[in-house]
Amino acid sequence: METKEQGRKRLAGILWAALGFLVAGMIFLDPLDLLSLDERLRGEGLAEAHRHDESGEEEGGLWTCGMHPQVIQEEPGQCPICHMDLVPLVAAPDETAGFHEGADHASDHGSGPMEREILFYRNPMDPTITSPVPAQDSMGMDYVPVYANEAETGGGATVRIDPAVEQNMNVRTEKVARRDLNYRIRTVGYLEFDQQRMVNVTPKNEGWVEKVYVNYEGESVRKGQPLFELYSPVLVQTQQELLSALEFAKRMAEAPEGARSRAEALVDAARQRLAYWDVSAEQLAELEATAQVFRTLTVSAPSSGVVMKRMPGLEGMAVKPGMELFHLADLSSLWLSVEAYENQVAWIREGTKAEVTLTYFPGEAFEGRVSYLAPEFSEGTRTLPVRLAVPNPDGRLRPGMFATVVFEPAAAESSLAIPTQAVLRTGERNVALVRTGAGRFQPREVVLGQEGEGYVEILAGLAEGEDVVTSAQFLLDSESNLRAAIQKMVAQRRAGG
């Protein structure tokens, strides 16, 4: 039985014997054979490298990071940002056609693979920071080379991606078409009194209130309904003057024309003064027919409505001209106040109809019409006060009620429009991505008009029938911005010599 120590010695002997045979072979080997062996090994390595280069060219010859597409290199490696392994960059067929054609032409002349020109190096995190030589940023990341054909290919900032990648990105498009834009504005508001239908009842001369017919606030009154009786010495005196003027005019009936005219003028003056003090035509007719002076004047409601305010302790009170004894509000029509945002004001104008609904009356809808738009926006809310007139013939609506308002403005007919989600709003401009071909996308600055029901009007920048991207446009837009920045830097460097 062989021990472990004997086994180790036996293995060592075999290794030394093999090493001896190898040394002997190298001593007796012809140097020319050794050189040819080396050349064969080098040839196989070059062939393998050439096959690798050809496969790389078939895949585009470039490598990129799956998480940071702005990182592009000529050979495999790791991303300088996240250190992930780079993957082959698959370009569109028409982008690589010129490169392959140039490579074939160069091989025909025996010049070997085509070398791409490095224009400069850029910071992988900020494309605006460049260097003419290889460099690193403050975090130790290597600058990425920018090649001539990378900056010039594509014509502007057009983005080109493989159709398979386009499908994986779920890129959806919709054609630019003409449509009728309908915009329903939904908001809330509250009902309030119509200030044009509110009146104050005040005496026009001094006197005393002898009797009150309306005794509490909230009572409904009709136009012409008596409110109170007012005794005024001035009214009594003016009635007596009217009766005296009438008696004098009768006596002057047979007098000359001038005398009759003066007598009639006195009668008209007395009548007019009583009318100014709200003595009705019926009361004047009764006064002239009976020739009896009324001790008190009956003051009636000038309009129908609700008594919103009544001076307390009114009966027996001495009053002066201008004192507010009653405050009446007509509820047959109310105001509805709402707030409109800036993008909604373009759809609202005086006369625009609206549907008004209230939770107090489920299933019912009232009609309102815009009667007023404020001249300026509120600073705090950046909204415009809008007022609607809402008929209330049966008096069911009350001031202070909250209501839901839906405006139905006239539709903008036959407007060139695209979906609102197809517009990229940068704050300085509005951009839409146009699909110009298979895997080709071009950013286009557009001028927007009115919006309505998920679509926005296009005033300039697009033509009818073009395809605009409605999804994944942020990824395409970031790529187009990167290409545009690279092309701008290339143009500046070439212009500077």
Stockholm file with secondary structure:
# STOCKHOLM 1.0

chainA/1-497         METKEQGRKRLAGILWAALGFLVAGMIFLDPLDLLSLDERLRGEGLAEAHRHDESGEEEGGLWTCGMHPQVIQEEPGQCPICHMDLVPLVAAPDETAGFHEGADHASDHGSGPMEREILFYRNPMDPTITSPVPAQDSMGMDYVPVYANEAETGGGATVRIDPAVEQNMNVRTEKVARRDLNYRIRTVGYLEFDQQRMVNVTPKNEGWVEKVYVNYEGESVRKGQPLFELYSPVLVQTQQELLSALEFAKRMAEAPEGARSRAEALVDAARQRLAYWDVSAEQLAELEATAQVFRTLTVSAPSSGVVMKRMPGLEGMAVKPGMELFHLADLSSLWLSVEAYENQVAWIREGTKAEVTLTYFPGEAFEGRVSYLAPEFSEGTRTLPVRLAVPNPDGRLRPGMFATVVFEPAAAESSLAIPTQAVLRTGERNVALVRTGAGRFQPREVVLGQEGEGYVEILAGLAEGEDVVTSAQFLLDSESNLRAAIQKMVAQRRAGG
#=GR chainA/1-497 SS CCCHHHHHHHHHHHHHHHHHHHHHHHHHSCHHHHHHHHHHHHHHHHHHHHHHHHHHHHTTSCEECSSCTTCEESSCCBCTTTCCBCEECCCCHHHHHHHHHHHHHHHHTTCCSCCCCEEEEECSSCTTCEESSCCBCTTCCBCEEEEHHHHHTTSTTCEECCHHHHHHTTCCEEECEEEEECCCEEEEEEEEECGGGEEEECCSSCEEEEEESCCSTTCEECTTCEEEEEECHHHHHHHHHHHHHHHHHHHGGGSCHHHHHHHHHHHHHHHHHHHHTTCCHHHHHHHHHHCCCCSEEEEECSSCEEEEEECTTCTTCEECTTCCCEEEECCSEEEEEEEEEHHHHTTCCTTCEEEEECTTSTTCCEEEEEEEECSSCCTTTCEEEEEEEEECTTSCCCTTCEEEEEECCCCEEEEEEEEGGGEEECSSCEEEEEEEETTEEEEEEEEEEEEETTEEEEEESCCTTCEEECSSHHHHHHHHHHHHHHHHHHHHHHHTC
#=GC SS_cons         CCCHHHHHHHHHHHHHHHHHHHHHHHHHSCHHHHHHHHHHHHHHHHHHHHHHHHHHHHTTSCEECSSCTTCEESSCCBCTTTCCBCEECCCCHHHHHHHHHHHHHHHHTTCCSCCCCEEEEECSSCTTCEESSCCBCTTCCBCEEEEHHHHHTTSTTCEECCHHHHHHTTCCEEECEEEEECCCEEEEEEEEECGGGEEEECCSSCEEEEEESCCSTTCEECTTCEEEEEECHHHHHHHHHHHHHHHHHHHGGGSCHHHHHHHHHHHHHHHHHHHHTTCCHHHHHHHHHHCCCCSEEEEECSSCEEEEEECTTCTTCEECTTCCCEEEECCSEEEEEEEEEHHHHTTCCTTCEEEEECTTSTTCCEEEEEEEECSSCCTTTCEEEEEEEEECTTSCCCTTCEEEEEECCCCEEEEEEEEGGGEEECSSCEEEEEEEETTEEEEEEEEEEEEETTEEEEEESCCTTCEEECSSHHHHHHHHHHHHHHHHHHHHHHHTC
//
